[in-house]
Amino acid sequence: MAKAPSVVFVFSDQHRADAAGYAGNPDVRTPNMDRLRASGVHFTTAVSNIPCCSPYRASLLTGRYPLTHGVFVNDVHLGHGAVSIADAFNAAGYDTAYVGKWHVNGRGRSSFIPREDRQGFDFWRVLECTHDYNNSHYYADDERKRLWDGYDALEQTRCAQEYIRGRRDRDNPFFLVVSWGPPHNPYGTAPPRFRAMYDADRLSLRPNVPAEKRDAAARDLAGYYAHISALDECLGDLWNTIVEEGMEEDTIFVYTSDHGDMLGSQGEARKQRPWDESILVPFLLRYPRQFGDAPRELATPFGSPDIMPTLLGLCRIPVPGTVEGIDFAPLLRGEEPPGVEAALIECIHPFGEFAREKGGREYRGVRTERYTYVRDLAGPWLLYDNWEDPYQLRNLCREPGAGALRGRLDALLWDQLRAQGDEFLPGEQYIRQWGYVTDDNGTVPYAE
């Protein structure tokens, strides 16, 4: 019988898909991500369905869509209505571990998270949320707050390396999640040696960054890329540790992110928006025992709720009935296509950096391999042909010749919404339904 693979799932916060060397970016230096891309599977249409921190994490942990698990805004509590990804791995005899940012407890960003709210994870070195990367705390099994020594992603990586090394004398496989806070802003706080790698005046900007935003975007990009290069080094360290421990062949190794960052594209900042800079993320997977070490591309749209069933499927673990995402393992093995044409993208309730006064709005849309189609409460809003217009500069939504395409994508969207039981109501109705309290900015207030 084949040995059950271990899984090392690494993800960062706010790393958009184009910000990597392998993606054709001429500026950012990511040799380890490039190496991973060259020896594994690259999901070229990996989509953050709600491009925001807490909603993504709840979908990762449950394999469910946000209107099912209820975490469609930040800083609310993820309940226990589903079999979590850690529960499923635990039931299959795996040890489970989580290191880094959590952000689904919703009871204070610096508060201790008791065992019953850890969604089944055993080994635990976690803080709910911080972006103070050089003064970053965490908890283990008691309520004593501990401090990562220096830049937290580097120290979290060292912790994960020690966990991996500690598996030498253990026969059962493990599922390890490493969750980094960067490259999420603040951008200028990576270690100096990484910041020294980038000069804002020498960086290329995407053509969809308007002239009045270009100077600020370049400054932000320099710090953003410094964070990414720091994470790239961490990723290489983790990978090398797996190799040194003789685990390479039987380890599924993943790098991805929870959502992207506009960084001036379309004149916009941060996340939650429906454009590619916000919704598309890296997703690199390596599993030599199953797939060898030749590069592969998978263009089928792959959403956040699909991650849990796919990892379980690759490990031959039954997918719990509470999961709504799709298991892509058969497609990866070449056995059968998943029948997926599009990934759902949505903003259920605008808040925070996408509050109404900042142009935020409810939207629902689909991202196919080729097209982006989005409607808001007033009707069709955006339509792009991403093959012909990769920077999404020409909105086809009102062009007469695009009527048939718009109609087809609109029907595809409503099929997805009906499957999710989503009536596409104003966001405040969902806020009331779940009993959340928001401030004037649409945000659920949180305590540090």
Secondary structure, DSSP 8 states (H G I E B T S, - for coil): -----EEEEEEEES--TTSSGGGT-SS---HHHHHHHHTSEEETTEE-SS-SHHHHHHHHHHS--HHHH---SSS----SSS--HHHHHHHTT-EEEEEEE-----S-TTS---GGGSTT--EEEEES----TTS-EEB-SSS--EE-SSSHHHHHHHHHHHHHHTTTT--S-EEEEEEEEEESS-GGGS-HHHHTT--GGG----TTS-GGGHHHHHHHHHHHHHHHHHHHHHHHHHHHHHHHTT-GGGEEEEEEES----TTGGG--SSS-SSHHHHB--EEEE-HHHHTTS-EEE-S-EEGGGHHHHHHHHTT----TT--S---HHHHTTS------EEEEEESS--GGG-GGGT---EEEEEESSEEEEEETTEEEEEEETTT-TT-----TT-GGGHHHHHHHHHHHHHHHHHHT-----HHHHHHHHT----TTS------
